[in-house]
Amino acid sequence: MSTTTKRAYNFNAGPSALPLEVLQKAQAELVDFQGTGMSVMELSHRSATFEAVHNEAIANLRKLFAVPDNYEIVFLQGGASLQFSMIPMNFLTEGKRANYVLTGSWSEKALKEAKFSGEAVASVSTKENKYKNIPTEVEVGENDAYVHITSNNTIYGTQWKTFPETGNVPLIADMSSDIMSKPVDISKFGMIYAGAQKNLGPSGVTVAIIRKDLLESANTNLPTMLKYDTFVANNSLYNTPPTFGIYMLGEVLKWIEAQGGLEQVAKNNEAKAALIYDAIDNSNGFYYGHAEEGSRSLMNITFRVADEELEKQFLKEAEEAGFVGLSGHRSVGGCRASTYNAVPTEACQALADFMKAFQAKHQ
Ligand SMILES: *Cc1c(COP(=O)(O)O)cnc(C)c1O
């Protein structure tokens, strides 16, 4: 890291930290991209220069995430939130039921949107346990169009460690907050989607990975921009895509590759989260985690300071010490450290040290 660049200890939940190397590369080529005399933002999305950026990003995503050939990769807009609507519009076909596993606020929102398209139910929910855990089993009905899960619960700080078996019923996962944080067996899924702004780049791009047979049996009587087939048939260039976001996503993918790929990224993420969970677990109850141990997220670490007054003090002193984004989501309170791919180990170590020092000072 350049000694003249001031970088915050950024634990924001999203938009969130981007790799410094990627930001610096974007800065270096900002006003003259590859000798064009234009920035990426000023290129036509129909130009060969942009198309190469676009296609390289898709190809690298396929390679690094090991996406099989029978899946399409598309770039969409409207965030993960628009996918909550598009999924049932496209895949909740006549006479079928949509099956949602509720593990937090984002799955609740996804279910709410599905109800506009047809029959949608919460087959399993961990709400009664304050969303502290991931269920051990899901219930699959033979008439289900799909089963929807949220792989990582950004607000409550829980994460699926192994994915449920759904037999012939397609499994669809909102992976917004843990996509490409570890290798995943894509073949278990009918569809995976994620807003880019947590692990993949800036906000504005949404990635969807969709199995071809789902596309073939999807509803067709839909507005053009709400139909996946429009994006598939036009290589995600039906209308103007978020060109700068796609360029940045491509650079983040190259950065992931330079880290050693997803196996290495997963190891780094485990080690980073362990630094902070250890500070919680070794605090003799001064701090406590929200999530049950077996369901803990490696991306969003949710915790409390047992003494409520001290918790306010903790957040205040942390901010003064240069830590950003440690307040829990406004709906749940407490503290949350988001440790996405681009958050350096050094920042996690600094937070763990700060937590220990704060405890020693105030206990
Ligand atoms: C952030 C987030 C969303 C919402 O994403 P938008 O891009 O803002 O629509 C949905 N699901 C999960 C799991 C998230 O973390």
The ligand as a Gaussian input file, in Angstrom:
#p B3LYP/6-31G(d) Opt

LIG

0 1
 C      -27.716000      -6.131000       0.153000
 C      -28.579000      -7.307000      -0.050000
 C      -29.726000      -7.266000      -0.848000
 C      -30.220000      -5.995000      -1.504000
 O      -29.438000      -5.644000      -2.562000
 P      -29.781000      -4.382000      -3.487000
 O      -28.732000      -4.508000      -4.523000
 O      -29.673000      -3.163000      -2.631000
 O      -31.152000      -4.556000      -4.018000
 C      -30.437000      -8.426000      -1.032000
 N      -30.060000      -9.567000      -0.442000
 C      -28.990000      -9.644000       0.358000
 C      -28.605000     -10.944000       0.968000
 C      -28.207000      -8.510000       0.578000
 O      -27.115000      -8.590000       1.355000

